[in-house]
Amino acid sequence: MKKILLLAACAIVALCAASCGKQATAEIKVISYNVRCSGGDGENHWDKRKHASLNMIHDEKPTIFGLQEANPDQMQYLVENLPEYGYIGVGREDGVAAGEHMAIFYLKEAVELLDGGTFWLSETPDQPSKGWDAACKRTCTWSKMRMKSTGKEFAYLNTHLDHVGKVAQREGLALIVKRAEEIVPQGMPAFVTADFNALTSDPIFEPLKADMLDAREVAPETDHRGTYNGWNAANTSNPGCVIDHIFFRGAEAHSFKVLCDKNYGAPYISDHYPVVMEATF
């Protein structure tokens, strides 16, 4: 009897050791989406395509996604119609609700928001302001989150670089890298999404590339099609229109894709196609 009990105890110890030795893996799906601000655009007005944005989110079911250009009315519509998602982000004009939001949405059943905030891409990043030679105020929303399935923590930053000012692009991205170093603990997995308004061959990306990988370049299943369509599907094949990107560290990228093949209920959901990355960490 003692021998049987001893063998059973040894088996339990072995199982516990094996279990403790295993690293829990978190699966994550990240989308970057320039929603195109409401107002104007004729046949492509927000009211005629907003349902398609919802369909895209419902179909793709991202764990987290970052929006660019979301006006207050668009934010209200998406928040009301995506109750399964929480969000963080403020209006760029006043730091409250006015103007475009670079908002981060997260699937509440999968992710817990731990901390977050917004800073401006300018010489005075902690107050609403326009930086360098930028045409507009630009912001970056940052967050720290925890995967509920594994307890693993990660950081996520979402931004939109200026479309005119080259100095603003360079200095804005350098500021994001600097702030990320201050905000994100060393070794923590991190993701950065944006409409960067630039190809990744541009020298402005050098500080970001020093710490992070380009999902489009390293994912084994990937896609180099254009992301800015300008309401013209022919732009999909234009390499000069590849301006929406996802960068990351501390994870393994499995796929990267431009979401331009599916009809979500409107000819175009935006003048940009969303980009999506699937990864584990």
C-alpha positions as CSV (number, residue, x, y, z in Angstrom):
1,M,0.0,0.0,0.0
2,K,2.8,2.4,0.9
3,K,4.5,1.6,-2.4
4,I,1.3,2.5,-4.3
5,L,0.9,5.7,-2.4
6,L,4.5,6.6,-3.1
7,L,4.1,6.0,-6.8
8,A,0.9,8.1,-6.9
9,A,2.6,10.9,-5.1
10,C,5.5,10.8,-7.5
11,A,3.1,10.9,-10.5
12,I,1.4,14.0,-9.0
13,V,4.7,15.8,-8.5
14,A,5.7,15.0,-12.0
15,L,2.5,16.3,-13.5
16,C,2.7,19.5,-11.4
17,A,6.3,20.0,-12.6
18,A,5.3,19.5,-16.2
19,S,2.4,21.9,-15.8
20,C,4.6,24.6,-14.1
21,G,7.2,24.3,-16.8
22,K,4.7,25.1,-19.6
23,Q,4.4,28.8,-20.6
24,A,0.9,29.9,-21.2
25,T,0.5,31.4,-24.7
26,A,-1.7,34.4,-25.5
27,E,-3.3,34.7,-28.9
28,I,-4.0,38.2,-30.2
29,K,-5.6,39.8,-33.3
30,V,-4.7,43.4,-33.9
31,I,-6.3,45.8,-36.4
32,S,-5.3,49.3,-37.5
33,Y,-8.1,51.2,-39.2
34,N,-8.3,54.7,-40.5
35,V,-12.1,55.1,-40.5
36,R,-12.1,58.4,-42.5
37,C,-13.7,61.3,-40.7
38,S,-17.4,61.9,-41.1
39,G,-18.7,64.6,-43.4
40,G,-18.4,65.1,-47.1
41,D,-17.4,62.3,-49.5
42,G,-20.7,62.1,-51.4
43,E,-21.6,58.5,-52.1
44,N,-19.0,57.4,-49.6
45,H,-20.4,59.6,-46.7
46,W,-20.1,58.0,-43.3
47,D,-23.8,57.5,-43.0
48,K,-23.7,55.3,-46.1
49,R,-20.8,53.1,-44.9
50,K,-20.9,53.1,-41.1
51,H,-22.8,49.8,-41.0
52,A,-20.0,48.3,-43.0
53,S,-17.4,49.3,-40.4
54,L,-19.5,47.4,-37.8
55,N,-19.7,44.4,-40.1
56,M,-15.9,44.4,-40.5
57,I,-15.4,44.4,-36.7
58,H,-18.0,41.7,-36.1
59,D,-16.6,39.5,-38.9
60,E,-12.9,39.9,-38.0
61,K,-13.4,39.9,-34.2
62,P,-10.1,41.7,-33.3
63,T,-8.8,41.4,-29.7
64,I,-7.8,45.0,-30.0
65,F,-8.0,47.7,-32.7
66,G,-6.8,51.2,-33.2
67,L,-8.8,53.9,-35.0
68,Q,-7.6,56.9,-36.8
69,E,-9.7,60.0,-37.8
70,A,-12.7,59.0,-35.7
71,N,-14.9,62.1,-35.1
72,P,-17.1,62.4,-32.0
73,D,-20.2,61.2,-33.9
74,Q,-18.3,58.2,-35.3
75,M,-17.0,57.4,-31.8
76,Q,-20.5,57.6,-30.4
77,Y,-21.9,55.3,-33.1
78,L,-19.2,52.7,-32.6
79,V,-19.3,52.7,-28.8
80,E,-23.1,52.3,-28.9
81,N,-23.0,49.5,-31.4
82,L,-19.9,47.6,-30.1
83,P,-20.9,47.0,-26.4
84,E,-18.5,44.0,-26.3
85,Y,-15.6,46.5,-26.6
86,G,-14.2,49.0,-24.1
87,Y,-12.2,51.9,-25.4
88,I,-9.7,54.6,-24.5
89,G,-9.0,57.8,-26.4
90,V,-9.8,61.6,-26.4
91,G,-10.4,64.2,-29.0
92,R,-7.2,65.8,-30.4
93,E,-8.5,69.4,-30.3
94,D,-9.2,69.7,-26.5
95,G,-8.1,66.5,-24.9
96,V,-11.8,65.6,-24.2
97,A,-14.2,65.0,-27.0
98,A,-13.6,67.6,-29.8
99,G,-11.9,66.6,-33.0
100,E,-10.5,63.3,-34.3
101,H,-9.8,60.4,-31.9
102,M,-6.9,58.0,-32.1
103,A,-8.9,55.6,-30.0
104,I,-8.0,52.1,-28.9
105,F,-10.8,49.5,-28.6
106,Y,-10.3,46.2,-26.7
107,L,-12.5,43.1,-26.4
108,K,-13.7,43.1,-22.8
109,E,-14.1,39.4,-22.4
110,A,-10.5,38.8,-23.5
111,V,-8.6,41.9,-22.3
112,E,-8.4,44.0,-19.2
113,L,-7.3,47.7,-19.4
114,L,-4.7,48.4,-16.8
115,D,-3.6,51.9,-17.6
116,G,-3.5,54.4,-20.5
117,G,-3.6,58.0,-21.8
118,T,-2.9,60.3,-24.6
119,F,-0.1,62.7,-25.6
120,W,0.3,65.1,-28.4
121,L,3.0,64.8,-31.1
122,S,4.5,68.3,-30.5
123,E,7.0,70.1,-28.4
124,T,4.4,70.3,-25.6
125,P,3.1,66.7,-25.6
126,D,1.1,66.9,-22.4
127,Q,-1.3,69.5,-23.7
128,P,-3.4,69.9,-26.8
129,S,-1.0,71.4,-29.3
130,K,0.3,71.2,-32.9
131,G,3.9,70.3,-33.4
132,W,6.7,71.4,-35.7
133,D,5.5,71.8,-39.3
134,A,2.3,69.7,-38.9
135,A,-0.9,70.7,-40.7
136,C,-3.0,69.3,-37.8
137,K,-2.9,68.5,-34.1
138,R,-1.7,64.8,-33.8
139,T,-2.0,62.5,-30.9
140,C,-0.9,59.1,-29.7
141,T,-3.1,57.0,-27.4
142,W,-1.2,54.4,-25.3
143,S,-2.4,51.6,-23.1
144,K,-1.2,48.7,-20.9
145,M,-3.4,45.7,-20.9
146,R,-3.6,42.2,-19.5
147,M,-4.8,39.0,-21.4
148,K,-7.5,37.5,-19.1
149,S,-6.7,34.0,-20.4
150,T,-3.1,34.0,-19.4
151,G,-2.5,37.0,-17.2
152,K,0.2,38.2,-19.7
153,E,0.5,42.0,-19.9
154,F,1.3,44.0,-23.1
155,A,1.3,47.6,-24.3
156,Y,-0.5,49.0,-27.2
157,L,0.0,52.5,-28.9
158,N,-2.1,53.9,-31.7
159,T,-1.3,57.1,-33.6
160,H,-1.7,59.0,-36.9
161,L,1.3,60.9,-38.3
162,D,0.8,64.2,-40.1
163,H,0.1,64.1,-43.8
164,V,2.0,67.2,-44.7
165,G,4.9,68.0,-42.3
166,K,7.9,65.8,-42.8
167,V,9.6,67.3,-39.7
168,A,6.4,66.5,-37.8
169,Q,6.5,62.9,-39.0
170,R,10.1,62.4,-38.0
171,E,9.9,64.2,-34.6
172,G,6.4,62.8,-33.8
173,L,7.6,59.2,-34.4
174,A,10.8,59.8,-32.4
175,L,8.6,61.1,-29.6
176,I,6.5,58.0,-29.6
177,V,9.5,55.8,-29.3
178,K,10.9,57.9,-26.5
179,R,7.5,57.9,-24.6
180,A,7.2,54.1,-25.2
181,E,10.6,53.6,-23.5
182,E,9.3,55.6,-20.5
183,I,5.9,53.9,-20.4
184,V,6.5,50.3,-21.4
185,P,8.6,48.1,-19.1
186,Q,11.7,46.5,-20.7
187,G,10.7,43.1,-22.1
188,M,7.0,43.7,-22.2
189,P,5.3,42.8,-25.5
190,A,4.1,45.9,-27.4
191,F,2.2,46.8,-30.5
192,V,2.1,50.1,-32.4
193,T,-0.5,50.8,-35.1
194,A,-1.0,53.8,-37.2
195,D,-1.8,55.5,-40.5
196,F,1.8,56.6,-40.7
197,N,1.3,58.5,-44.0
198,A,4.7,57.1,-45.1
199,L,6.3,54.0,-46.5
200,T,8.4,52.0,-44.1
201,S,11.5,52.6,-46.2
202,D,11.3,56.3,-45.1
203,P,14.2,57.1,-42.7
204,I,11.6,58.4,-40.1
205,F,11.1,54.7,-39.1
206,E,14.7,54.1,-38.0
207,P,14.1,54.7,-34.3
208,L,11.0,52.5,-34.3
209,K,12.8,49.7,-36.3
210,A,15.6,49.7,-33.7
211,D,13.2,48.3,-31.1
212,M,10.3,46.8,-33.1
213,L,9.5,44.6,-36.1
214,D,7.3,45.3,-39.0
215,A,4.5,42.7,-39.1
216,R,4.2,43.0,-42.8
217,E,7.8,42.1,-43.3
218,V,8.2,39.2,-40.8
219,A,4.9,37.4,-40.8
220,P,5.2,34.1,-42.7
221,E,1.8,34.8,-44.3
222,T,1.8,38.4,-45.4
223,D,0.4,41.0,-47.8
224,H,2.1,44.0,-49.5
225,R,-1.0,45.5,-51.2
226,G,-1.9,49.2,-50.9
227,T,-3.8,50.4,-47.9
228,Y,-4.9,53.8,-49.0
229,N,-7.5,53.5,-51.7
230,G,-8.8,57.0,-52.1
231,W,-12.2,55.5,-53.0
232,N,-10.5,53.8,-55.9
233,A,-10.0,50.0,-55.8
234,A,-7.1,50.3,-58.4
235,N,-4.9,51.7,-55.6
236,T,-4.8,48.3,-54.0
237,S,-1.9,47.3,-56.2
238,N,0.0,50.6,-55.8
239,P,3.0,50.1,-53.6
240,G,3.1,53.9,-53.0
241,C,-0.1,53.6,-51.0
242,V,1.2,51.2,-48.4
243,I,1.0,53.7,-45.5
244,D,-0.9,51.8,-42.7
245,H,1.4,49.6,-40.6
246,I,1.6,47.4,-37.5
247,F,4.9,47.2,-35.5
248,F,5.5,44.9,-32.6
249,R,8.0,43.3,-30.2
250,G,7.9,40.4,-27.8
251,A,5.5,38.3,-29.9
252,E,5.5,35.9,-32.8
253,A,3.6,37.2,-35.9
254,H,1.7,34.5,-37.8
255,S,-0.1,36.5,-40.4
256,F,-0.5,40.1,-41.8
257,K,-3.3,41.0,-44.2
258,V,-4.9,44.0,-45.9
259,L,-8.6,43.7,-45.6
260,C,-9.6,44.7,-49.2
261,D,-11.1,41.4,-50.5
262,K,-14.4,41.2,-48.7
263,N,-17.6,43.3,-49.2
264,Y,-18.7,44.3,-45.7
265,G,-21.9,45.9,-47.0
266,A,-20.6,49.0,-48.8
267,P,-18.3,49.6,-51.8
268,Y,-15.8,51.0,-49.4
269,I,-15.8,51.1,-45.6
270,S,-13.2,53.9,-45.7
271,D,-10.6,55.5,-48.0
272,H,-8.2,53.2,-46.2
273,Y,-8.3,49.5,-46.0
274,P,-7.8,48.1,-42.4
275,V,-4.7,46.0,-41.8
276,V,-4.7,43.0,-39.4
277,M,-2.1,41.0,-37.6
278,E,-2.5,37.7,-35.8
279,A,0.2,36.7,-33.3
280,T,1.0,34.8,-30.1
281,F,3.1,35.9,-27.2
